[in-house]
Amino acid sequence: MKPQKYVGKLYMLAESASGYIWNFKLYSGISQPTSGTVLDLLEQLEGFGYQVYMDNYYNSVSLCQTLFEQKVFVCGTLRLVRGAPKDLQQLSKKKQNMKYDEIQARHNDNVIVLLWKDKRIVNMVSTFHDARTILKEVNTKEKGRNGKFHRVMKTIHKPLMVEDYNRHMGGVDHYDQMVQYYPLLRRTYKWTRKFMFYLIQMVIFNSFALYKKMTLLEYMEHIVEKLLTLPKMSGRIWSAHLPCS
C-alpha cells in the first residue's frame, strides 16, 4: 500500500526497534502464496523463539500454526476469512452486535483469534498472547446534548496484543521513512540499476543502524568523503576504512 516510485516490489523482514533489514525478497512476477514468502524470509530464524509482527496481508491462522511449530511466535491483524472461527466471522459482519470496548476471543491450543470493538472492530491473531487487557486513558469525541462534539477522557480495556502490535509494528515503516530523507534512487529505464541503487541505500542504512554514533546525514557524508579520498586504481586492490563495516 506504500509503493516506492522507482523500485520494484520487495518483501522485507525488519528489526522492530531500529528498522535494520534482516532479510528481503524481490518479487519476480512468479506467483507464490504469501505464507511461502513469510517462510522464506524467516528461514534462518526458526527455533530461536523470535516474535514476528505481521499485518493482515500476510497473516492467517494456518501460517501462525506452522510458525508456532517452528518456534517462531506471531502477533498481528487478521482477515477473518483466513481461518478464523465462523461465529467470529458472523459477529464481525453484524457490527451492531458488539458494544464499544467489548472483546470476543476464541483459541485452540496454540492460536488465539480476538475481536475488539474500538471505533471499529479490530481483528487480531497471536500465538504468544491471551485475552488479557490493560487499562488505557484515551482522548475521544462525544456528542453532547446541544448536538456539538467535545473531547472527553475515557478509560478503556485495551487488549495487550493490540498494545504490543502498535508498539512493535513500525520496523519497516521506520526504514522507509529514514531512506526517504536522502534518497539515492534516480529515474532510469534499467530496473537492475534501480535495484542496485536501492541495495546500496539499504546497506548504508543497516550499517548506520549498527553504528549509531552520528546522524544519518553525517554518516552518509562521512562515507562520501572517504570514497572521494581513495587513491586511484592502478591495477592494485584498495579498500576504504569506513566507520562501520
Secondary structure as UniProt FT lines:
FT   STRAND          10..14
FT   TURN            16..18
FT   STRAND          21..26
FT   HELIX           34..41
FT   HELIX           43..45
FT   TURN            46..47
FT   STRAND          51..54
FT   TURN            56..58
FT   HELIX           61..69
FT   TURN            70..71
FT   STRAND          73..77
FT   TURN            80..83
FT   HELIX           86..93
FT   HELIX           95..97
FT   TURN            100..101
FT   STRAND          103..107
FT   STRAND          112..117
FT   STRAND          121..126
FT   STRAND          133..143
FT   TURN            145..146
FT   STRAND          149..159
FT   HELIX           160..168
FT   TURN            169..170
FT   HELIX           171..181
FT   HELIX           191..211
FT   HELIX           216..228
//
